[in-house]
Amino acid sequence: MNRRDVLKAGLAAGAIGLAPRLAAAEVNFSPVPKGWRTFSLTTRVEPTFANKAWIPLPTFTADDWQRPGATTWTGNARVAQKVRDPKYGAEMLQVEWSADQQNPLIEVTTQVQTQNRAVRIGQSSVAPLSDDERKFNLMATALLPVDGLVKETAEDIVRGKSTDVDKARALYEWVVDNTFRNAATKGCGIGDVSWMIRTGNLNGKCADLNALYVAMARSVGVPARDVYGIRVVPSEFGFKSLGAGSEVVTKAQHCRAEVWLSNSGWTPVDPADVRKVVLEEPPTKLSMADLKVTAARKALFGAWEGNWLAFNVAHDVKLPGSKEPPLPFLMYPQAEDKGGAVDPLDPDAFKYKITARELTA
């Protein structure tokens, strides 16, 4: 080999060594707390046919990542009042219009502060969950069973794992590897875990895939919960699939999840968003080995980005003043007419618009 060939070989080797570092820098996804941001979320509801509505409010409180502020509203409703689900504490604005009200309207705005999260798993000193809290976050819900096939599946996944951290991670990796995001799923899905396991149809959207994680974690004794909310701004890390595309966020609802781990406390996990990156992140339909996917997969066990506001952690929500059955969860505005519930995902039946903007000092 002559000198020129040696030089070429050296440059090629250097390029090989640099390429992964450069590529990795392009897909950096490392949310860490770096200061609070303030957002204003406004929901404008104009239900042409309905005379009742319930609007979820982003008032979930977490000392380290979300601080809700004031809620205000205007409109022509006969009744408009903040109410709270007695079991989970989910807050909503309950609204009712007079039967003869022309052009019913309500507009409700909440200010919220939020920031990135990054939990040092197993390295923090946190008080344990009380017995009541542990029991509450291990229980079954109407669509999240914790026995039968769900428990059998989860036990197979965590076999040989002795710590809650190892169990939680094994379940996370399994959901990432064995599910897929289905673009045809309406809204965010409904989270019918029993059906998913029984039929083997391990697909859907965030309310399905993260519910699967939560149910399996609960079934093996690891407290977990779904957290229902909405994306409000783009991702600061450049992930187009993991942020809002404009100030209009009417369809930007997203369900995340948390798992309670010893010496970590409530720990963010979001296997559904890993699958969202696989399907939707440009150029779309990425392989599991793609650097964008591996970056998201690593980050979303223990961290999440603060470009999202949490409404609540509620399941089986009975709307105050409604004769309809409980909702699986409360993440969209709801409405009723004389015939009963109006489909919140049908824009012809129920007109509403949600906007978000960041407030600066």
Stockholm file with secondary structure:
# STOCKHOLM 1.0

chainA/1-361         MNRRDVLKAGLAAGAIGLAPRLAAAEVNFSPVPKGWRTFSLTTRVEPTFANKAWIPLPTFTADDWQRPGATTWTGNARVAQKVRDPKYGAEMLQVEWSADQQNPLIEVTTQVQTQNRAVRIGQSSVAPLSDDERKFNLMATALLPVDGLVKETAEDIVRGKSTDVDKARALYEWVVDNTFRNAATKGCGIGDVSWMIRTGNLNGKCADLNALYVAMARSVGVPARDVYGIRVVPSEFGFKSLGAGSEVVTKAQHCRAEVWLSNSGWTPVDPADVRKVVLEEPPTKLSMADLKVTAARKALFGAWEGNWLAFNVAHDVKLPGSKEPPLPFLMYPQAEDKGGAVDPLDPDAFKYKITARELTA
#=GR chainA/1-361 SS CCHHHHHHHHHHHHHHHHHHHHHHHHTCCCCCCCCCEEEEEEEEEECSSCSEEEEECCCCCBTTTEEEEEEEEEECCSEEEEEECTTTCCEEEEEECCTTCSSCCEEEEEEEEECCEECCTTCSCCCCCCHHHHHHTTCCCSSCCCSHHHHHHHHHHHTTCCSHHHHHHHHHHHHHHHCEECTTSSTTCCCCHHHHHHHCCCEECHHHHHHHHHHHHHHTTCCEEEEEEEECSCCTTCCGGGSCSSSBCTTCEEEEEEEEETTTEEEEECHHHHHHHHHHSTTSSCCTTSHHHHHHHHHTBTEECSSEEEEECCCSBCCTTCCSCCBSCCCSCEEEETTEEECTTCTTTCEEEEEEEEECC
#=GC SS_cons         CCHHHHHHHHHHHHHHHHHHHHHHHHTCCCCCCCCCEEEEEEEEEECSSCSEEEEECCCCCBTTTEEEEEEEEEECCSEEEEEECTTTCCEEEEEECCTTCSSCCEEEEEEEEECCEECCTTCSCCCCCCHHHHHHTTCCCSSCCCSHHHHHHHHHHHTTCCSHHHHHHHHHHHHHHHCEECTTSSTTCCCCHHHHHHHCCCEECHHHHHHHHHHHHHHTTCCEEEEEEEECSCCTTCCGGGSCSSSBCTTCEEEEEEEEETTTEEEEECHHHHHHHHHHSTTSSCCTTSHHHHHHHHHTBTEECSSEEEEECCCSBCCTTCCSCCBSCCCSCEEEETTEEECTTCTTTCEEEEEEEEECC
//
